[in-house]
Amino acid sequence: MSRVYNFSAGPAVLPEEVLKEVAAEMMDCNGTGMSVLEMSHRSPAFQAIIDEAEKDLRELMNIPDNYKVLFLQGGASLQFAMIPMNLMKNKVADFIVTGQWAKKAYEEAKKYGTANKIATSEDETFSYIPDCSDLPISEDADYVYICENNTIYGTKFKTLPNTKGKLLVSDVSSCFLSEPVDVSKYGIIYGGVQKNVGPAGMVIAIVREDLITDDVLPGTPTMMKYKIHDDNGSMYNTPNCFNIYVCGKVFKWLKKMGGLEVMKQRNEEKAKILYDFLDESKMFKGTVRKEDRSLMNVPFVTGDKELDAKFVKEAKAAGFENLKGHRSVGGMRASIYNAMPMEGVKALVEFMKKFEEENA
């Protein structure tokens, strides 16, 4: 069977070049005579893999020396607890709730202290990013939390919130490495890698080193302390070796493609093709305020649930996979991450035009 165009929100499309490299090295990784899946995480061979991955990520993101890169397990969802456990010194945190994942982080933080919802777009089904220029930041807040790109609803912070000097913590899972970022503006910037970087099962947390201390909430499990992972080079326990290996290859692919500035330009071009069609279509409509649209996740509807279902079914038959919207919102969603080629987006738009003509 030939490759399909996979518009899944995550786990998601990976660069074909990377998949071929991984396949070629499956029986013999870097001349070791064994697969990376069989390799001891304590071996010099794997140490070289993790060191190289971190080095390339630091170059790609221009990560300052006073930030630590941690390869952690449990995905972004575990960070919803790990962050308050490590940062809630005053037991107060402010949240800007712009979707399900920020909402889940907010609800989890309530277990550890006072979580304040200082802004939200829930009143319009999270279809916009609220004005964050003058927020009621709590005086004793330990940090302000955002989910920067909302996978389900297709919104993106184009400007970071004014935190009035408070620490900013950001979940960038679905926009990770899609454009340049200024890491120094964050206390913690983290993301699950299964959307735009690698396979499922790992999160990369980039943490300012002064936040990595033994001063954590009482009862915090050892595994939930950033310090234990930093002290052990992300190898306090056996890490997700295969994931680190694949992510390392994706980092090299991104560098080869020209880095994050080039990826941003490519992603803007891809998104424009799809959004321009949605804006002129009489059948399909985007669901997000134009100024807040994500470059990565594009939700759209016909306004008719039966027609939506017909579209998803016929699209699948035509080789366009995973276009069904999240179960909480319905409709359709095309996730057009870094590895989605331009041809995939163009082919989708042509299919949508044809479907509209046939079902007018």
LOMI-742669 format. One record per residue (C-alpha): z, x, y; residue number from 1. Coordinates in nm, 4 decimals, decimal comma, always signed. Layout:
<r w="Z" u="X" v="Y" num="NUM"/>
...
***
This chain:
<r w="+0,0000" u="+0,0000" v="+0,0000" num="1"/>
<r w="-0,0825" u="+0,1253" v="+0,3483" num="2"/>
<r w="+0,1855" u="+0,1713" v="+0,6151" num="3"/>
<r w="+0,2754" u="-0,1380" v="+0,8175" num="4"/>
<r w="+0,3698" u="-0,1549" v="+1,1837" num="5"/>
<r w="+0,7479" u="-0,1876" v="+1,1605" num="6"/>
<r w="+0,9067" u="-0,3513" v="+1,4665" num="7"/>
<r w="+1,2577" u="-0,3596" v="+1,3167" num="8"/>
<r w="+1,5510" u="-0,3239" v="+1,5571" num="9"/>
<r w="+1,7229" u="-0,0872" v="+1,3143" num="10"/>
<r w="+1,7042" u="+0,0774" v="+1,0714" num="11"/>
<r w="+1,3721" u="+0,1371" v="+1,2345" num="12"/>
<r w="+1,0441" u="+0,3221" v="+1,2378" num="13"/>
<r w="+1,0607" u="+0,7015" v="+1,2065" num="14"/>
<r w="+0,7859" u="+0,9496" v="+1,2982" num="15"/>
<r w="+0,5393" u="+0,9784" v="+1,0088" num="16"/>
<r w="+0,5269" u="+1,3536" v="+1,0609" num="17"/>
<r w="+0,9026" u="+1,3716" v="+0,9979" num="18"/>
<r w="+0,8865" u="+1,1494" v="+0,6894" num="19"/>
<r w="+0,6129" u="+1,3716" v="+0,5417" num="20"/>
<r w="+0,8180" u="+1,6858" v="+0,6094" num="21"/>
<r w="+1,1242" u="+1,5313" v="+0,4462" num="22"/>
<r w="+0,9157" u="+1,4285" v="+0,1432" num="23"/>
<r w="+0,7644" u="+1,7766" v="+0,1125" num="24"/>
<r w="+1,1092" u="+1,9400" v="+0,1175" num="25"/>
<r w="+1,2831" u="+1,6877" v="-0,1077" num="26"/>
<r w="+1,2878" u="+1,9192" v="-0,4121" num="27"/>
<r w="+1,3259" u="+2,2460" v="-0,2221" num="28"/>
<r w="+1,4871" u="+2,2500" v="+0,1216" num="29"/>
<r w="+1,4245" u="+2,5656" v="+0,3227" num="30"/>
<r w="+1,3674" u="+2,7801" v="+0,0141" num="31"/>
<r w="+1,7062" u="+2,7017" v="-0,1432" num="32"/>
<r w="+1,5555" u="+2,5586" v="-0,4612" num="33"/>
<r w="+1,7515" u="+2,2375" v="-0,4111" num="34"/>
<r w="+1,7298" u="+1,9177" v="-0,2109" num="35"/>
<r w="+1,9391" u="+1,8719" v="+0,1022" num="36"/>
<r w="+2,0847" u="+1,5758" v="-0,0888" num="37"/>
<r w="+2,2345" u="+1,8221" v="-0,3386" num="38"/>
<r w="+2,3468" u="+2,0888" v="-0,0941" num="39"/>
<r w="+2,7116" u="+2,1752" v="-0,0285" num="40"/>
<r w="+2,8071" u="+2,0965" v="+0,3288" num="41"/>
<r w="+3,0087" u="+2,4201" v="+0,3223" num="42"/>
<r w="+2,7037" u="+2,6328" v="+0,2373" num="43"/>
<r w="+2,5374" u="+2,8699" v="+0,4879" num="44"/>
<r w="+2,2135" u="+2,6762" v="+0,4270" num="45"/>
<r w="+2,3629" u="+2,3502" v="+0,5542" num="46"/>
<r w="+2,5541" u="+2,5213" v="+0,8351" num="47"/>
<r w="+2,2174" u="+2,6445" v="+0,9614" num="48"/>
<r w="+2,0825" u="+2,2874" v="+0,9519" num="49"/>
<r w="+2,3703" u="+2,1345" v="+1,1519" num="50"/>
<r w="+2,3776" u="+2,4244" v="+1,3999" num="51"/>
<r w="+2,0047" u="+2,3940" v="+1,4636" num="52"/>
<r w="+2,0303" u="+2,0146" v="+1,5041" num="53"/>
<r w="+2,3046" u="+2,0485" v="+1,7657" num="54"/>
<r w="+2,1163" u="+2,3252" v="+1,9485" num="55"/>
<r w="+1,7983" u="+2,1149" v="+1,9707" num="56"/>
<r w="+1,9875" u="+1,8040" v="+2,0829" num="57"/>
<r w="+2,1627" u="+2,0036" v="+2,3555" num="58"/>
<r w="+1,8248" u="+2,1289" v="+2,4772" num="59"/>
<r w="+1,6643" u="+1,7839" v="+2,4681" num="60"/>
<r w="+1,9443" u="+1,6138" v="+2,6608" num="61"/>
<r w="+2,0430" u="+1,9155" v="+2,8710" num="62"/>
<r w="+2,4023" u="+1,8654" v="+2,7547" num="63"/>
<r w="+2,6511" u="+2,0630" v="+2,9685" num="64"/>
<r w="+2,8659" u="+2,3266" v="+2,7971" num="65"/>
<r w="+3,1846" u="+2,1252" v="+2,8585" num="66"/>
<r w="+3,0639" u="+1,8427" v="+2,6325" num="67"/>
<r w="+3,1057" u="+1,8455" v="+2,2555" num="68"/>
<r w="+2,8495" u="+1,7013" v="+2,0123" num="69"/>
<r w="+3,0071" u="+1,5209" v="+1,7166" num="70"/>
<r w="+2,8169" u="+1,3934" v="+1,4121" num="71"/>
<r w="+3,0377" u="+1,1075" v="+1,2903" num="72"/>
<r w="+3,0318" u="+0,8346" v="+1,0276" num="73"/>
<r w="+3,1016" u="+0,4633" v="+1,0617" num="74"/>
<r w="+2,8223" u="+0,3893" v="+1,3071" num="75"/>
<r w="+2,8711" u="+0,2606" v="+1,6604" num="76"/>
<r w="+3,1018" u="-0,0157" v="+1,5346" num="77"/>
<r w="+3,3724" u="+0,2350" v="+1,4373" num="78"/>
<r w="+3,3587" u="+0,3742" v="+1,7916" num="79"/>
<r w="+3,4744" u="+0,0334" v="+1,9176" num="80"/>
<r w="+3,8183" u="+0,1319" v="+1,7803" num="81"/>
<r w="+3,7952" u="+0,5106" v="+1,8032" num="82"/>
<r w="+3,7344" u="+0,5061" v="+2,1790" num="83"/>
<r w="+4,0494" u="+0,3105" v="+2,2751" num="84"/>
<r w="+4,2557" u="+0,5030" v="+2,0187" num="85"/>
<r w="+4,1592" u="+0,8295" v="+2,1902" num="86"/>
<r w="+4,1235" u="+0,7260" v="+2,5553" num="87"/>
<r w="+4,3683" u="+0,4419" v="+2,6245" num="88"/>
<r w="+4,6494" u="+0,6439" v="+2,7831" num="89"/>
<r w="+4,7428" u="+0,3574" v="+3,0194" num="90"/>
<r w="+4,6379" u="+0,1021" v="+2,7592" num="91"/>
<r w="+4,3882" u="-0,0526" v="+3,0050" num="92"/>
<r w="+4,0067" u="-0,0571" v="+2,9884" num="93"/>
<r w="+3,7384" u="-0,2455" v="+3,1819" num="94"/>
<r w="+3,4303" u="-0,3879" v="+3,0124" num="95"/>
<r w="+3,0917" u="-0,5007" v="+3,1397" num="96"/>
<r w="+2,9832" u="-0,7465" v="+2,8718" num="97"/>
<r w="+2,6048" u="-0,7768" v="+2,8555" num="98"/>
<r w="+2,5507" u="-0,8600" v="+2,4894" num="99"/>
<r w="+2,6990" u="-0,8902" v="+2,1416" num="100"/>
<r w="+2,7793" u="-0,5216" v="+2,0984" num="101"/>
<r w="+2,9642" u="-0,4845" v="+2,4285" num="102"/>
<r w="+3,1432" u="-0,8085" v="+2,3430" num="103"/>
<r w="+3,2500" u="-0,6718" v="+2,0039" num="104"/>
<r w="+3,3737" u="-0,3495" v="+2,1651" num="105"/>
<r w="+3,5679" u="-0,5575" v="+2,4198" num="106"/>
<r w="+3,7274" u="-0,7731" v="+2,1480" num="107"/>
<r w="+3,8221" u="-0,4668" v="+1,9420" num="108"/>
<r w="+3,9815" u="-0,2918" v="+2,2408" num="109"/>
<r w="+4,2178" u="-0,5875" v="+2,2874" num="110"/>
<r w="+4,3992" u="-0,4724" v="+1,9725" num="111"/>
<r w="+4,5039" u="-0,1514" v="+2,1456" num="112"/>
<r w="+4,5774" u="-0,2553" v="+2,5027" num="113"/>
<r w="+4,4550" u="-0,4699" v="+2,7900" num="114"/>
<r w="+4,0786" u="-0,5153" v="+2,7941" num="115"/>
<r w="+3,9402" u="-0,6632" v="+3,1160" num="116"/>
<r w="+3,5999" u="-0,8287" v="+3,1299" num="117"/>
<r w="+3,5036" u="-0,7319" v="+3,4861" num="118"/>
<r w="+3,1408" u="-0,8506" v="+3,4706" num="119"/>
<r w="+2,9228" u="-1,0393" v="+3,2244" num="120"/>
<r w="+2,5840" u="-1,2070" v="+3,1885" num="121"/>
<r w="+2,7007" u="-1,4486" v="+2,9206" num="122"/>
<r w="+2,6375" u="-1,7431" v="+3,1562" num="123"/>
<r w="+2,2611" u="-1,6991" v="+3,1035" num="124"/>
<r w="+2,2605" u="-1,5894" v="+2,7382" num="125"/>
<r w="+2,2781" u="-1,2217" v="+2,8346" num="126"/>
<r w="+1,9272" u="-1,2355" v="+2,9823" num="127"/>
<r w="+2,0090" u="-1,0092" v="+3,2777" num="128"/>
<r w="+2,2281" u="-0,7173" v="+3,3866" num="129"/>
<r w="+2,4938" u="-0,8210" v="+3,6421" num="130"/>
<r w="+2,5281" u="-0,6481" v="+3,9789" num="131"/>
<r w="+2,7599" u="-0,3544" v="+3,9128" num="132"/>
<r w="+2,7621" u="-0,1974" v="+4,2595" num="133"/>
<r w="+3,1071" u="-0,3254" v="+4,3626" num="134"/>
<r w="+3,3070" u="-0,4243" v="+4,0577" num="135"/>
<r w="+3,6776" u="-0,5178" v="+4,0490" num="136"/>
<r w="+3,7690" u="-0,1951" v="+3,8681" num="137"/>
<r w="+4,1313" u="-0,1951" v="+3,7510" num="138"/>
<r w="+4,3418" u="+0,0691" v="+3,9268" num="139"/>
<r w="+4,4982" u="+0,1841" v="+3,6021" num="140"/>
<r w="+4,1846" u="+0,1573" v="+3,3842" num="141"/>
<r w="+4,1426" u="+0,4485" v="+3,1474" num="142"/>
<r w="+3,7666" u="+0,3927" v="+3,1342" num="143"/>
<r w="+3,4811" u="+0,1506" v="+3,2081" num="144"/>
<r w="+3,2666" u="+0,0563" v="+2,9078" num="145"/>
<r w="+2,9022" u="-0,0500" v="+2,8870" num="146"/>
<r w="+2,6354" u="-0,0999" v="+2,6235" num="147"/>
<r w="+2,3427" u="+0,0509" v="+2,8129" num="148"/>
<r w="+2,0547" u="-0,1090" v="+2,6231" num="149"/>
<r w="+2,1054" u="-0,4448" v="+2,4560" num="150"/>
<r w="+1,9163" u="-0,4533" v="+2,1292" num="151"/>
<r w="+1,9458" u="-0,8267" v="+2,0705" num="152"/>
<r w="+1,8744" u="-0,9564" v="+2,4198" num="153"/>
<r w="+1,6380" u="-0,6857" v="+2,5435" num="154"/>
<r w="+1,8142" u="-0,5843" v="+2,8657" num="155"/>
<r w="+1,8778" u="-0,2343" v="+3,0031" num="156"/>
<r w="+2,0962" u="-0,0892" v="+3,2777" num="157"/>
<r w="+1,8465" u="+0,0718" v="+3,5172" num="158"/>
<r w="+2,1329" u="+0,1943" v="+3,7364" num="159"/>
<r w="+2,4701" u="+0,2977" v="+3,6006" num="160"/>
<r w="+2,7660" u="+0,0920" v="+3,7278" num="161"/>
<r w="+2,9762" u="+0,2154" v="+4,0159" num="162"/>
<r w="+3,2983" u="+0,2891" v="+3,8291" num="163"/>
<r w="+3,4791" u="+0,3978" v="+4,1495" num="164"/>
<r w="+3,5786" u="+0,7281" v="+3,9978" num="165"/>
<r w="+3,6823" u="+0,5935" v="+3,6583" num="166"/>
<r w="+3,5502" u="+0,7379" v="+3,3344" num="167"/>
<r w="+3,2259" u="+0,5807" v="+3,2068" num="168"/>
<r w="+3,1822" u="+0,5245" v="+2,8328" num="169"/>
<r w="+2,8391" u="+0,4129" v="+2,7161" num="170"/>
<r w="+2,6899" u="+0,2944" v="+2,3879" num="171"/>
<r w="+2,3247" u="+0,4037" v="+2,4006" num="172"/>
<r w="+2,2399" u="+0,3243" v="+2,0373" num="173"/>
<r w="+1,9094" u="+0,1493" v="+2,1033" num="174"/>
<r w="+1,7862" u="+0,3699" v="+2,3894" num="175"/>
<r w="+1,9083" u="+0,7042" v="+2,2535" num="176"/>
<r w="+1,6585" u="+0,9818" v="+2,3388" num="177"/>
<r w="+1,4073" u="+0,7370" v="+2,4868" num="178"/>
<r w="+1,4347" u="+0,8886" v="+2,8353" num="179"/>
<r w="+1,6198" u="+1,1677" v="+3,0176" num="180"/>
<r w="+1,9883" u="+1,1093" v="+3,0954" num="181"/>
<r w="+2,2434" u="+1,2903" v="+3,3089" num="182"/>
<r w="+2,5187" u="+1,3465" v="+3,0525" num="183"/>
<r w="+2,7601" u="+1,4608" v="+3,3243" num="184"/>
<r w="+2,7838" u="+1,1015" v="+3,4531" num="185"/>
<r w="+2,9614" u="+0,9943" v="+3,1334" num="186"/>
<r w="+3,2964" u="+1,0641" v="+2,9741" num="187"/>
<r w="+3,1525" u="+0,9643" v="+2,6372" num="188"/>
<r w="+2,7921" u="+0,8779" v="+2,5592" num="189"/>
<r w="+2,7329" u="+0,7792" v="+2,1989" num="190"/>
<r w="+2,4878" u="+0,6026" v="+1,9727" num="191"/>
<r w="+2,4252" u="+0,4943" v="+1,6179" num="192"/>
<r w="+2,1158" u="+0,6887" v="+1,5136" num="193"/>
<r w="+1,9463" u="+0,4202" v="+1,3017" num="194"/>
<r w="+1,7466" u="+0,2701" v="+1,5863" num="195"/>
<r w="+1,5699" u="+0,5538" v="+1,7616" num="196"/>
<r w="+1,6712" u="+0,8789" v="+1,5940" num="197"/>
<r w="+1,7253" u="+0,8736" v="+1,2182" num="198"/>
<r w="+1,8417" u="+0,6861" v="+0,9072" num="199"/>
<r w="+2,1382" u="+0,4482" v="+0,9024" num="200"/>
<r w="+2,4923" u="+0,5754" v="+0,8510" num="201"/>
<r w="+2,5780" u="+0,8046" v="+1,1403" num="202"/>
<r w="+2,6736" u="+0,8044" v="+1,5062" num="203"/>
<r w="+2,6356" u="+1,0941" v="+1,7476" num="204"/>
<r w="+2,9135" u="+1,1069" v="+2,0066" num="205"/>
<r w="+2,8839" u="+1,3386" v="+2,3049" num="206"/>
<r w="+3,2360" u="+1,3738" v="+2,4437" num="207"/>
<r w="+3,3595" u="+1,5613" v="+2,7504" num="208"/>
<r w="+3,5937" u="+1,8272" v="+2,6166" num="209"/>
<r w="+3,8946" u="+1,7401" v="+2,8357" num="210"/>
<r w="+3,9022" u="+1,3986" v="+2,6624" num="211"/>
<r w="+3,9441" u="+1,5599" v="+2,3207" num="212"/>
<r w="+4,3194" u="+1,5945" v="+2,2772" num="213"/>
<r w="+4,6036" u="+1,5204" v="+2,0384" num="214"/>
<r w="+4,7336" u="+1,2647" v="+2,2888" num="215"/>
<r w="+4,6118" u="+0,9545" v="+2,1064" num="216"/>
<r w="+4,7651" u="+0,6134" v="+2,0435" num="217"/>
<r w="+5,0551" u="+0,6116" v="+1,7933" num="218"/>
<r w="+4,9335" u="+0,5325" v="+1,4436" num="219"/>
<r w="+4,5794" u="+0,6626" v="+1,5019" num="220"/>
<r w="+4,4456" u="+0,7768" v="+1,1629" num="221"/>
<r w="+4,3557" u="+1,1451" v="+1,1398" num="222"/>
<r w="+3,9896" u="+1,0544" v="+1,0783" num="223"/>
<r w="+3,9828" u="+0,8578" v="+1,4040" num="224"/>
<r w="+4,0770" u="+1,1520" v="+1,6274" num="225"/>
<r w="+3,7918" u="+1,3210" v="+1,8103" num="226"/>
<r w="+3,9928" u="+1,6431" v="+1,8062" num="227"/>
<r w="+4,0015" u="+1,6721" v="+1,4275" num="228"/>
<r w="+3,6211" u="+1,6422" v="+1,4149" num="229"/>
<r w="+3,5690" u="+1,8843" v="+1,7021" num="230"/>
<r w="+3,8123" u="+2,1385" v="+1,5551" num="231"/>
<r w="+3,6200" u="+2,1255" v="+1,2268" num="232"/>
<r w="+3,2646" u="+2,1279" v="+1,3616" num="233"/>
<r w="+3,1983" u="+1,7690" v="+1,2431" num="234"/>
<r w="+3,3023" u="+1,8785" v="+0,8924" num="235"/>
<r w="+3,6607" u="+1,7611" v="+0,8625" num="236"/>
<r w="+3,5291" u="+1,5685" v="+0,5651" num="237"/>
<r w="+3,1847" u="+1,5709" v="+0,4061" num="238"/>
<r w="+2,9444" u="+1,4627" v="+0,6807" num="239"/>
<r w="+2,6270" u="+1,2623" v="+0,6350" num="240"/>
<r w="+2,4276" u="+1,5721" v="+0,5463" num="241"/>
<r w="+2,0941" u="+1,4007" v="+0,4854" num="242"/>
<r w="+2,1175" u="+1,2120" v="+0,8143" num="243"/>
<r w="+2,1942" u="+1,5270" v="+1,0135" num="244"/>
<r w="+1,8970" u="+1,6956" v="+0,8446" num="245"/>
<r w="+1,6563" u="+1,4093" v="+0,9295" num="246"/>
<r w="+1,7874" u="+1,3774" v="+1,2862" num="247"/>
<r w="+1,7350" u="+1,7513" v="+1,3255" num="248"/>
<r w="+1,3714" u="+1,7061" v="+1,2303" num="249"/>
<r w="+1,3355" u="+1,4172" v="+1,4779" num="250"/>
<r w="+1,4816" u="+1,6395" v="+1,7531" num="251"/>
<r w="+1,2159" u="+1,9025" v="+1,6742" num="252"/>
<r w="+0,9459" u="+1,6331" v="+1,6798" num="253"/>
<r w="+1,0683" u="+1,5153" v="+2,0215" num="254"/>
<r w="+1,0576" u="+1,8711" v="+2,1560" num="255"/>
<r w="+0,7066" u="+1,9142" v="+2,0161" num="256"/>
<r w="+0,5997" u="+1,5882" v="+2,1840" num="257"/>
<r w="+0,7089" u="+1,7285" v="+2,5201" num="258"/>
<r w="+1,0713" u="+1,6201" v="+2,5478" num="259"/>
<r w="+1,2413" u="+1,3151" v="+2,6955" num="260"/>
<r w="+1,0398" u="+1,2975" v="+3,0187" num="261"/>
<r w="+0,7198" u="+1,2616" v="+2,8157" num="262"/>
<r w="+0,8867" u="+1,0088" v="+2,5837" num="263"/>
<r w="+0,9891" u="+0,8000" v="+2,8828" num="264"/>
<r w="+0,6296" u="+0,7936" v="+3,0109" num="265"/>
<r w="+0,5003" u="+0,6966" v="+2,6663" num="266"/>
<r w="+0,7633" u="+0,4271" v="+2,6294" num="267"/>
<r w="+0,6850" u="+0,2847" v="+2,9739" num="268"/>
<r w="+0,3148" u="+0,2686" v="+2,8852" num="269"/>
<r w="+0,3833" u="+0,0944" v="+2,5532" num="270"/>
<r w="+0,6238" u="-0,1564" v="+2,7074" num="271"/>
<r w="+0,3821" u="-0,2339" v="+2,9932" num="272"/>
<r w="+0,1087" u="-0,3335" v="+2,7475" num="273"/>
<r w="+0,3380" u="-0,5867" v="+2,5795" num="274"/>
<r w="+0,5127" u="-0,7167" v="+2,8928" num="275"/>
<r w="+0,1826" u="-0,7555" v="+3,0813" num="276"/>
<r w="+0,0531" u="-0,9745" v="+2,8004" num="277"/>
<r w="+0,3737" u="-1,1813" v="+2,7907" num="278"/>
<r w="+0,3502" u="-1,2372" v="+3,1678" num="279"/>
<r w="-0,0039" u="-1,3706" v="+3,1478" num="280"/>
<r w="+0,0208" u="-1,5605" v="+2,8178" num="281"/>
<r w="+0,0369" u="-1,9400" v="+2,8229" num="282"/>
<r w="+0,2071" u="-1,9523" v="+2,4821" num="283"/>
<r w="+0,4428" u="-1,6526" v="+2,4663" num="284"/>
<r w="+0,7169" u="-1,5905" v="+2,7188" num="285"/>
<r w="+0,9607" u="-1,3030" v="+2,7666" num="286"/>
<r w="+1,3267" u="-1,4025" v="+2,7895" num="287"/>
<r w="+1,4648" u="-1,1335" v="+3,0232" num="288"/>
<r w="+1,4678" u="-1,0945" v="+3,4021" num="289"/>
<r w="+1,1823" u="-0,8601" v="+3,4843" num="290"/>
<r w="+1,3961" u="-0,6031" v="+3,6636" num="291"/>
<r w="+1,6307" u="-0,5725" v="+3,3636" num="292"/>
<r w="+1,3750" u="-0,5451" v="+3,0835" num="293"/>
<r w="+1,4320" u="-0,2914" v="+2,8082" num="294"/>
<r w="+1,1603" u="-0,0420" v="+2,7163" num="295"/>
<r w="+1,2838" u="-0,0482" v="+2,3562" num="296"/>
<r w="+1,3525" u="-0,4105" v="+2,2573" num="297"/>
<r w="+1,1229" u="-0,6910" v="+2,3714" num="298"/>
<r w="+1,2365" u="-1,0465" v="+2,2867" num="299"/>
<r w="+0,9920" u="-1,3355" v="+2,3336" num="300"/>
<r w="+0,9511" u="-1,7019" v="+2,2384" num="301"/>
<r w="+0,6881" u="-1,9744" v="+2,2256" num="302"/>
<r w="+0,9384" u="-2,2493" v="+2,3073" num="303"/>
<r w="+0,8700" u="-2,4159" v="+1,9716" num="304"/>
<r w="+1,0804" u="-2,3087" v="+1,6729" num="305"/>
<r w="+0,8169" u="-2,4134" v="+1,4197" num="306"/>
<r w="+0,5496" u="-2,2176" v="+1,6047" num="307"/>
<r w="+0,7842" u="-1,9157" v="+1,6220" num="308"/>
<r w="+0,8298" u="-1,9309" v="+1,2442" num="309"/>
<r w="+0,4552" u="-1,9640" v="+1,1891" num="310"/>
<r w="+0,3914" u="-1,6622" v="+1,4107" num="311"/>
<r w="+0,6455" u="-1,4457" v="+1,2271" num="312"/>
<r w="+0,4999" u="-1,5470" v="+0,8892" num="313"/>
<r w="+0,1379" u="-1,4821" v="+0,9875" num="314"/>
<r w="+0,2288" u="-1,1581" v="+1,1640" num="315"/>
<r w="+0,3961" u="-1,0308" v="+0,8464" num="316"/>
<r w="+0,0866" u="-1,1170" v="+0,6433" num="317"/>
<r w="-0,1198" u="-0,9190" v="+0,8945" num="318"/>
<r w="+0,0997" u="-0,6069" v="+0,8596" num="319"/>
<r w="+0,3431" u="-0,6563" v="+1,1499" num="320"/>
<r w="+0,6922" u="-0,6410" v="+1,0001" num="321"/>
<r w="+1,0356" u="-0,7450" v="+1,1264" num="322"/>
<r w="+0,9336" u="-0,9474" v="+1,4319" num="323"/>
<r w="+1,1865" u="-1,2234" v="+1,3746" num="324"/>
<r w="+1,4459" u="-1,2343" v="+1,6529" num="325"/>
<r w="+1,8153" u="-1,1759" v="+1,5898" num="326"/>
<r w="+1,9835" u="-1,4640" v="+1,4101" num="327"/>
<r w="+2,1984" u="-1,5363" v="+1,7184" num="328"/>
<r w="+1,9021" u="-1,6021" v="+1,9501" num="329"/>
<r w="+1,5991" u="-1,6863" v="+1,7349" num="330"/>
<r w="+1,2417" u="-1,6434" v="+1,8573" num="331"/>
<r w="+1,0795" u="-1,3046" v="+1,8146" num="332"/>
<r w="+1,1625" u="-0,9463" v="+1,9046" num="333"/>
<r w="+0,9456" u="-0,6366" v="+1,8947" num="334"/>
<r w="+1,1406" u="-0,3113" v="+1,8916" num="335"/>
<r w="+0,9072" u="-0,0386" v="+2,0138" num="336"/>
<r w="+1,1108" u="+0,2782" v="+1,9720" num="337"/>
<r w="+0,9907" u="+0,6357" v="+2,0210" num="338"/>
<r w="+0,8196" u="+0,6511" v="+1,6817" num="339"/>
<r w="+0,6196" u="+0,3293" v="+1,7304" num="340"/>
<r w="+0,2668" u="+0,4485" v="+1,8124" num="341"/>
<r w="+0,0711" u="+0,3077" v="+2,1052" num="342"/>
<r w="-0,1819" u="+0,1688" v="+1,8552" num="343"/>
<r w="+0,0927" u="-0,0437" v="+1,6992" num="344"/>
<r w="+0,1725" u="-0,2156" v="+2,0289" num="345"/>
<r w="-0,1964" u="-0,2657" v="+2,1113" num="346"/>
<r w="-0,2601" u="-0,4114" v="+1,7649" num="347"/>
<r w="+0,0362" u="-0,6492" v="+1,8048" num="348"/>
<r w="-0,0927" u="-0,7736" v="+2,1408" num="349"/>
<r w="-0,4403" u="-0,8315" v="+1,9933" num="350"/>
<r w="-0,2826" u="-1,0303" v="+1,7096" num="351"/>
<r w="-0,0792" u="-1,2343" v="+1,9585" num="352"/>
<r w="-0,3933" u="-1,3132" v="+2,1611" num="353"/>
<r w="-0,5714" u="-1,4278" v="+1,8459" num="354"/>
<r w="-0,2735" u="-1,6387" v="+1,7379" num="355"/>
<r w="-0,2595" u="-1,8021" v="+2,0808" num="356"/>
<r w="-0,6302" u="-1,8911" v="+2,0693" num="357"/>
<r w="-0,5995" u="-2,0370" v="+1,7193" num="358"/>
<r w="-0,2873" u="-2,2393" v="+1,7985" num="359"/>
<r w="-0,3584" u="-2,3547" v="+2,1534" num="360"/>
***
